[in-house]
Amino acid sequence: MKRLSLLNNHLRTMSTEVEFSIKNTARIISLNRTSKLNALNTNMCAEITPRLVEFSKSDANNLIIIKSNTEKAFCSGGDVIQCAKNNLSGSSFESVDFFQKEYSLDYLLSVYGKPVVALANGITMGGGVGLSVHAPFRIVSETTRFAMPESNIGFFSDVMN
C-alpha cells in the first residue's frame, strides 16, 4: 500500500493546469485550468501526451479517465485568445506548435490501446470535443454543452476527423 501511495505522489505534476492521479487500476487525468474553463494550451497538451504514452506501456493500469476539476466545463476548446496574441506579436510559430501538439494528442487518443473514458460535463467545445470524441467512451450529463463553434465562421471542424 505504501508503494502505491509513493507512485500516486510521483504521478502528481508540478503544473497546476493538469493533475495526474491513480484510483485502483485507473489513471486519472484532471484538467485544472479552471479560470479559463480548461482551455487547452501548449503546456497542457505537452504534459498529457507523454503521460498517456507512459500509461500505455504499463500493465499496472487498464483504464484512463479524463475529467475536469470544475463542473462548469470539461474543456472550452483550444486557447484561441493566446493563439491570436501570438499571431499579433509575430510569434505565429507558437500557435503552430500548439495546434501540432493538440492534434497529436487527439490522434494518440484515437489509436490508444487501452479504454479511455471522457467525463464531458459542462462546456465541451472545440479542443474539448477533440479530447472526448476520440475516447471510445464518453459520459455526458444534462449540463453538457457540446459544440464546434468554429464551424459557424467557416473553419473546418478539425479535431473530429
ZIMOPE-V810091 format. One record per residue. RES is the residue in one letter. PSI is psi in radians with two decimals (999 if undefined). Layout:
((RES;PSI) (RES;PSI))
//
This chain:
((M;-0.65) (K;-0.66) (R;-0.73) (L;-0.71) (S;-0.72) (L;-0.71) (L;-0.74) (N;-0.73) (N;-0.65) (H;-0.63) (L;-0.32) (R;2.48) (T;2.78) (M;-0.46) (S;2.59) (T;-0.08) (E;-0.47) (V;2.31) (E;2.50) (F;2.34) (S;3.03) (I;2.38) (K;1.83) (N;-2.09) (T;0.17) (A;2.55) (R;2.20) (I;2.22) (I;2.00) (S;2.07) (L;2.24) (N;0.55) (R;1.03) (T;-0.53) (S;-0.36) (K;0.38) (L;0.65) (N;0.52) (A;2.22) (L;2.42) (N;3.09) (T;-0.78) (N;-0.75) (M;-0.81) (C;-0.70) (A;-0.42) (E;-0.70) (I;-0.77) (T;-0.91) (P;-0.51) (R;-0.71) (L;-0.70) (V;-0.79) (E;-0.82) (F;-0.60) (S;-0.44) (K;-0.13) (S;2.41) (D;-0.09) (A;-0.22) (N;2.67) (N;0.25) (L;2.40) (I;2.30) (I;2.24) (I;2.17) (K;3.09) (S;2.66) (N;0.20) (T;2.54) (E;-0.29) (K;-0.63) (A;2.41) (F;-1.03) (C;2.13) (S;0.05) (G;-2.89) (G;2.70) (D;1.37) (V;-0.42) (I;-0.78) (Q;-0.68) (C;-0.75) (A;-0.74) (K;-0.75) (N;-0.83) (N;-0.73) (L;-0.49) (S;0.07) (G;0.23) (S;0.79) (S;-0.40) (F;-0.52) (E;-0.63) (S;-0.73) (V;-0.73) (D;-0.74) (F;-0.90) (F;-0.61) (Q;-0.77) (K;-0.69) (E;-0.83) (Y;-0.59) (S;-0.70) (L;-0.79) (D;-0.75) (Y;-0.80) (L;-0.77) (L;-0.60) (S;-0.39) (V;0.18) (Y;2.45) (G;-0.02) (K;2.73) (P;2.37) (V;2.29) (V;2.18) (A;2.13) (L;1.48) (A;1.38) (N;2.47) (G;-2.65) (I;2.19) (T;1.66) (M;2.67) (G;-1.94) (G;-0.49) (G;-0.61) (V;-0.77) (G;-0.71) (L;-0.56) (S;-0.68) (V;-0.38) (H;-0.22) (A;2.41) (P;-0.33) (F;2.21) (R;2.28) (I;2.18) (V;2.92) (S;-3.12) (E;-0.27) (T;-0.05) (T;2.29) (R;1.69) (F;2.12) (A;2.67) (M;1.33) (P;-0.37) (E;-0.39) (S;-0.41) (N;-0.40) (I;0.24) (G;0.16) (F;2.39) (F;2.31) (S;1.43) (D;-0.64) (V;-0.09) (M;0.00) (N;999))
//
